[in-house]
């Protein structure tokens, strides 16, 4: 049996990168997966990849920064499969980078909405669904930029710092009701978003590539393994924790 055999799960931002790797890992370990993304084509491809390996998945198209969209996503999962056991809130989108004194307020606000508010909204409805069936497990995706800060990427770093405290606060609220809530903090991972950031900020790209003491980039699948463990019953006494999966970047 897989680690998540028989569980019903949602993964947001599952159309590509880390989110897709998590959805594939959930399915490989026996979960039925609701693949959530605002890009229908990419989300459908993740579903196809899961089904190709014999897994069960469905697609929920929506913008997780919009409350009505999140509500419909969770209602669809519960309506289709009867409950919600596990969830990973991976969706995030940084709207820009640059020095603070040149940063537009609208870009800062959008980044908070797409990296912090969206996680809060997902948790609001995921927790409500899990309370109906006696508990569950949620894993939020943070970032190592939340631990040490990140020059020229301050809005994203601040938003992910908020995700850390949101995770710990919610874990304290719901631990007694059977819901475990943790976060995984990736280092520099080889994703389309990171590759794009390297293109936008070539001066700092080389430094980021060498951020890990293991002297390499991480792979999305390495994040997915940690998320899958924290979502499983093997992590039954773990809640309110932030796990860095970063090749030692946080201790360099």
C-alpha positions, 0 to 999 in steps of 0.5 A: 500500500502507498503512503496515501492509500485511499485518501482524497487530496487537493493540490493547488498550482498543480499545472507545472513545476513543484505543484505537478510533482506533488500531485504526481507523488500523491497519486503514486502513493494511492491518493485520488487527486484534485488537480487545481490550477488556473491554466486549464491546459497545464492542469489537464496535462497533469491529470493525463500524466496521473491517469497514464500511470494508473492513478485517479485524478480530476481537474478543477480550474480556478484562481485561488486568490478569489474566494468564490473560486476556492469555495467551488474547488473544495466543494467540487472535491467533496461533492465528487469524492465525499470528503477531503483528507489532505491538501497541499497549497502550492500555488504562488505567483510573484508579480515582479522583482526589483529594489523597494524604492522603485517597486509599484504598490500594485505589484506588491499587493498582487504578490501578497494576494497570490502568495499569502492571501490565496493560501489563507483562502485555501486553508479556510475552505479545506479546514472547513471540509476536514472538520466535517470528517474528523481531520486531515493534513495540510501542507503549505509551500513556503520558500527559503526567502522567508527565512533570510530575506531576499534582495530585490524579491522583498514582496515574495519573501514577505508573503512567504514569511506570512505563510510560515506564521499562518501555518503555525497559527492554524496548527495551534488552532486545529491540532486538537481537532485532528487537523495537522498543518505544516509547511515545506520551505524549498530552496532553489528548485529547478522549475519554470518559474525559477528559470524565468527568474534567472533570466530576469535577474542574471546578476544574482542567478549564479549565486542562487545556483550555488546557494545549497551546500550540496552545490546543485539545484533541487528538483521538484520531485524532492519537494514532493517527497517531503510534502507526501510524507507530511501529508501521510499518517507516518507524520501523525505527530508532526504539526506546526513545523517548517521543513526546509528542503534546500540542500543545506541552503539555510545553513550556509 
